[in-house]
């Protein structure tokens, strides 16, 4: 903090301006009579706050003149849709004016994700990250110091240190939700899980579906796409992902056959939206509270606490079942 105060005083006295180069590491250690390790910690602190920025083999340069917020957060999301927007908005509302937040997207491209982490390692006090990759992200996530790392939505394995994680447990959520829906499922002859192969959490949902069906002795089937030739009266479908295309296909087939959704065919869809509340008099959903996910991630930063929290799904029963 002695080094931090020294640099901030130089800026306040107009001896350092934006884009000016800081004295070398050797000059700073000699001027302040501190060790190289201590000086590097001070420079790291200023980097995290966005005051300075390092350039390879050139040194450190002034990028900002004031410590405006206590925290600087690198928020790395997989994509932006209505569900991620709920996380994002809740995070911003909760952290309010206590942090500067920069948002990045990796779109499930592992190389983009790796580059985002590596290029920003020294520039933020915290990293809030959504993963979902075919590759193992643990080696990249472990580059982020544990006390700065907050992983949301998916509980990754192989991470080091004490860090925060707010996650969904897709397998347990499906078992718990279908158990809640047992009375509504009684009138259906078969349960059908539509599990697109490209979905990142497909295997967890398949495992939960199989576990529930076995425990309750339910006739069941797993398919990867809704097919007209296998569409049967008395089936209850469980759908997720695919931008709700499977829900649309099921509704179209019901209309074509003049079957009543919620009587002849059942439908349970993952993740609630405003459209599902009104479509076909309401679609039954299994949905996680994504706003809570954003709020808890922000609270972990504001409270300077490490939390491991499962964000359980809830069931909203509507006419489609």
N, C-alpha and C positions, 0 to 999 in steps of 0.2 A: 504493500500500500504506500510505502515511502516512494517507490518509483512511480506509482500511479499519480500520487499527489504532485510529484516533480513534473511529470509530463503535462498534467492538467494546468499547473501553474504557468508553464511555458506557453501553453495555448492561451490562457487568460491574459498574459502579458504581451500577446501578439508576437512572441518570439518563435512560435510554431503556427503555421497556417495550413489549411487543407492542401494536400499533396506534397507538403514538406517532408523531407526524410528525417527520421529520428537519429540521434547520435548512435554510433555503433554499440554493440553489446559491451565491448571492452571499455568504451568511453563511459557508458552508464555505470558499469560496475566500479570504475575508478572514481567517478564523480560522487557517487552515492555511498561508496565503501560497503558494497554488498556483494555477495557471491554471485557467480554466473547463474546458478540454479534459482536463486531468489529473484534475480533480474528477469529471467525467463518466465517465472510465475507472474510477475507484474505485467510483462508484455502480453502474456496469455490473457490476463484479466482485461486489459484494454482492448484486445482483439475480440473477446467475447462480447464486450459492450459496443463494439462497432466503432470505437474511437480511432483505432489504427488497423492497418491491413498489411500483411507481409507479402513481399514479392520475392520469388525465388532468386537467391544469390544477390539480391539488391539491398534487402533490409526492410525496415518498417516505415510506413508512410501514414501521415495523418489523413483520416477520411471523414471525421466528424469532430465538431468543436465542443459538444456538450454531452454529458451523461444524462440523457433524457428519461430513460426508463431503467428500472432495476434489472429487468430480464430482457433478453433477446432470444426469441424462439424460432427454430427452424422446423416448420410443420411440413412433413413429407407425406403426401397422400398418394394412393394408387390412381385415383381418377376423381372427377367431380360429377356427381349425380345427386338426386334429391336426398339420398341417405347420407352421403358424405357432406352435403351442404348442412344437414342438421348437426353433424359433428362440428363442422367449422364454425357455424354461427354460435352454437352453444359455447364453444371454446373462447371465441372472441368476446362474447357477452360476459362470461365469467371472469376472464383475466382482465377485461376492461382496459384501463389505461396504465396498467402495471407492467406491460410488456410491449415490445415491438415484435410483430409476428410476420415472418416471410413464409409464403406458401409455395411449395414445389410439387410437381406430379411426376411419377415414374412410369405410369401406364403399364405396369407389370413387366417393364423392360429392365432386366437385372443390371445391365451395364450402365444404364441411365441412373438407376438407384445407387450403384456403387460410386459413380462419379459425383452425384449430389452429396453423398456423405463425405467423401474424401476431400472435396473442394471446400466444404463448409465446416470442417472439424474445428477449426480455431476461431470461428466467427460468431458462435452462439453460446448462450448459457445453458440452453436446453434443446433437445431434439424430441419431437413428438412424431412417431413414425407408424404408418400403416404398411404392412408388407404384402403378403400373398404372391409368392414366386414359385416356379417349378424348381429353381435352384435353392440351396440352403443359404438363407441370409445371415446366419449367425456370425460367420467370420467378419462380415461388413459391420453388423450391428455392434460387435465387440470392439470395433475401433472407436466407437463413441464411449467416452468414460461413463461408467455405470450410473453415477450420480446425475448425469445429464440426460439419461436415456429413458424415454417413456414410450412403450410399445402399446398400440391400441388395436382393438378388434381381433387380433389373432395372437394366441399365446405361443410364441416361438420357443423352441428348445435349444439348449446348448449355449445359452447366454451367461456371461460371467458377471460377478459382482451383484450388488444390491441395487436394483432398478425398479421402476414402476411399470405395471402392466394392467390395462383394463381391457378385458377380452370377452369374446363369445365362446361358449363351449357348444358347438353345433350338435355333437352327438347327444349330450345330456339334454340340451334344449328340445331336440326332436322327441326323445323318449318322454320327457316330462309333459310336453305339449300334447302329444297323442294320448297320453294317459288321462290328461284333463278332458280330452274330447271323446273318451270311450263311450259315454251315453249317446252322443251324436253319431258315432261310427257304427253302432249296433245294426242299423237298418241296411248297411252296405255289405255286399257279398265279398268284396275284395278291395284291398288297398293297393294303389299303384303309385310308386314314387317315380317322378320324371326327373332323372339325374343327368343333365348334360355333362358329357365327359370333360369339357373344357373348364367347368366350374372348379375353382380352387379348393372349395370345401366339400366337394362331392363325396369323397371317401368317408368323411366324418358323418355326413348325413346318411349315407348308405349303411354305415355301421349302426347308427342309432335306429334306423328304420328296421333293420334285420333284428336287432335286440328286442325292440318293442313287439314286432310281429311274432317272434319266437315265444316271448314271455306270455303273450295273450292269445297265442294259437290263432293268429289271423292269417287267412289266405292272402297272399301278397305277391307283388311282382315289381321288378325294377326295369324301367325302360329309359332310353336316352332321348326319346323324342315322341311326341304324340302322333300316333298313326291312325288314320280313319278306319282301316280294316280291323284293328284290334280294339276299337272304341266300343265298350259294352255298357249296357244298362246295369246298374247295381255296383259300379266301380266308384270308389272315392279316390280322387287324384290329389297328390301332394306335389307342388311345383316350386321351383326356385330358379333364380338367375334368368338368363336368356332375355333380359329386358321385357319380361312378362309375356313373351310370345306364346308360351305354352298355355297360359290362361286364355289368351285370345283364341287359340286353336280349339280349346275345349268348349268355350262359349259358342263358337261358330258351329261346331259339330252338334252341340245340343240343339241349336236353332234349326239346323238342317234336318235333324231327326225328330223335331218337335218334342224333345225331352225337356223336362223341367229341372233346371240346376237347383240342387238342394233336395230333390226328391228322387229323380231317376239316376242322377249322377251327382257326386259330391266333389267339392273343390276346396282345398286348403292351399293358400299361397303364402310364400315367405315374404316378409317385409311389407309393412303397411304404407299405403300412399292415399292421398285424397281421392284418387280415382277409384281405388278398390273399395272405398267406403260407400260409393254410390253405384258402381257398376253392377248390373244385374241384381239390383236391390241389396247389394253388399256382398263382398267376398270375405270369407273367413280367413284370418291371417295368423301366422306365427311371426312375431316381430320383436326385435331388440330395441331398447330405448337408446337410440343413437345420440340424442341430446345429452343424456346422462354420461355417455362415453366422453363427449367433449368437455362437459362440466368437471368430471372427475380428473381428467388429464390436466385441466387448468388449475384445479385445487391442489393437485400434487405439487405443482410449481409454486403456487402462492403460499402453501403451508410448509414448503420445503420438506415434504414427507415422501417416503417411498411406499407405494401401495400396490398390492396385488389383489385385483378385484374382478370377479366374474360379473358381467352384465347380463343377467338372465333374460330370456325371451318371455313375452307374455302372449296369451291367446285372446283374440278378439273374435267372438262367434257371431257370424252373420248368416244371411239367408242361403248362401252357397253350400251349406252343410246341413 
